[in-house]
Amino acid sequence: MLAAPLAPARTAVTRTAYWARLLPLLAALACATRIPSFVRPLWNPDEGFLAVQARLLAQGGQLYDTVVDRKPPLLPWLYQAAFAVFGSGSLTPLRVLAVLAQLLTAALLASLARRRWGDRAGRTAGVLYLLVSVGLNPEDAQAATFEVFILPGTAAALWCADRGRWGAAGAAVAAAFLTKQTGGAVLLPVAWLLHQRGGPRAGPARLAAGFAAPVLAAALVTDPAGFLFWTVTGSAAYASVTGSELHVLARALTNTALLAVASAGLLPPVVRALRVARGGAAELWLWLASSAVAVTLGCHFFGHYFLQLTPPLALLATAALHVLPRERHLAAVLTSACCCTLFVGWGLAAPRPELAHAERLAAALAHRTAPADRVLVWGIHPETYWLAGRTPATRYLTAGLLTNYSGGRDGPQVGEKYAVAGGWPVFRREMSTHAPALVVDDSRGMPYGPDRLPTLSRLLTEDYAEVGRVDGAVLYARVPGP
């Protein structure tokens, strides 16, 4: 008669013991796989862009007005908050937050798998995800940028939907979307689960409200028109491969191959799951398919885009492995661990010549200007501003926003007329209001050089004189007026 009331308590103890054993393992693995992220001050221009944005916001800048990018606001705000607490001289706090984001994603995937297929499946899903999560070029996998931080939101959306918490699922989708637009792709599998499980009549309304409320709040806190333009409507020219088809195709194939190598332990069970087509996993295939569409959207195929594929891949592999013999399970984990070791080693040993160039350029900027001076770095490495500790003379932190150059595009759609709408009039006004003490032409033969841009060429000819060169970058100092 006394045994029945004790069952819930025993279940709670079992659950606590399970997570007490698993979470330290996942935490240790998350730290180990991201050791390379701590050995470089900066991994890619996206980190530099976010660091400069955060400093400008701390100085009173307004997002989507005097501080602009084609991304939603959550990650710039996160960088700003980290800088406010720990200072803006290092990205180490963001690296730690990236480790925590990976740990949270792994724990959510483990919880999803355990609920469906048991304790061993939970451990498998969490471990496989962390092992494959660094399986790309280190500058894509180890950087504390957008894709790493959308993954907890996407995993949380599926976790909430799996439990019928539709309002929370919508909020999780919104968190992913507000980190990067493609995070919203997880809405498709969430909506599928709602349809399949025949949730409460208010389920769709709760899902919609959970998503809409945070997005509308973010728009109102910033600038609604600017938010809409910079995150949705203002990137039509950017989402094109015209003139760089072969370059983009090569990048797509390269990054697909890298992820395939990292997923060598996962792909055989995933293929088996596809062949067997067991019921109950349709939402996972939809998650993988919607993530693949997100990778393709924009037609750029940068390596970090592919990180969005890793959570559904880990779950699909787990779905197949949980019915296979233990030997197959161990082989998948061991293969993934060996591949992960290769990518971690690559991250520790990989040279970063562009970072060395940016550091030398930043040193020259700091030497030739005062801390209060504004400067213009005409290139695609905004980290130079952050490394030099200098304020940009314009809200456009890269030449890409004013020329549509991105990721090697070298065709006809690079130039002044392909800039973001209204960009050049604003740039001219800023060059007059905040005339930079030093201009750095860091184009180095790329198609966004001043010789192809009449406005910038005229500015340099009339108001500036060359005063030095650093690794091919040309430094121009302002000529005193009459």
HELIX and SHEET records of a PDB file:
HELIX    1   1 ALA A    3  THR A   33  1                                  31    
HELIX    2   2 ILE A   35  PHE A   38  5                                   4    
HELIX    3   3 PRO A   45  ALA A   58  1                                  14    
HELIX    4   4 LEU A   74  PHE A   86  1                                  13    
HELIX    5   5 THR A   92  TRP A  117  1                                  26    
HELIX    6   6 ASP A  119  VAL A  132  1                                  14    
HELIX    7   7 PRO A  138  ALA A  141  1                                   4    
HELIX    8   8 PHE A  146  ASP A  162  1                                  17    
HELIX    9   9 TRP A  166  THR A  179  1                                  14    
HELIX   10  10 GLN A  181  VAL A  186  5                                   6    
HELIX   11  11 LEU A  187  ARG A  197  1                                  11    
HELIX   12  12 GLY A  203  VAL A  221  1                                  19    
HELIX   13  13 PRO A  224  THR A  231  1                                   8    
HELIX   14  14 THR A  233  SER A  235  5                                   3    
HELIX   15  15 GLU A  245  ALA A  262  1                                  18    
HELIX   16  16 LEU A  267  VAL A  276  1                                  10    
HELIX   17  17 ALA A  282  THR A  296  1                                  15    
HELIX   18  18 GLY A  303  LEU A  309  5                                   7    
HELIX   19  19 THR A  310  LEU A  321  1                                  12    
HELIX   20  20 ARG A  326  ALA A  349  1                                  24    
HELIX   21  21 PRO A  353  ARG A  368  1                                  16    
HELIX   22  22 GLU A  383  ALA A  388  1                                   6    
HELIX   23  23 GLY A  400  THR A  403  1                                   4    
HELIX   24  24 GLU A  416  TYR A  418  5                                   3    
HELIX   25  25 GLY A  423  THR A  433  1                                  11    
HELIX   26  26 PRO A  450  ARG A  452  5                                   3    
HELIX   27  27 PRO A  454  ASP A  463  1                                  10    
SHEET    1   A 5 THR A 391  PRO A 392  0                                        
SHEET    2   A 5 ARG A 374  TRP A 378  1                                        
SHEET    3   A 5 LEU A 438  ASP A 441  1                                        
SHEET    4   A 5 ALA A 473  ARG A 478 -1                                        
SHEET    5   A 5 TYR A 464  VAL A 470 -1                                        
END                                                                             
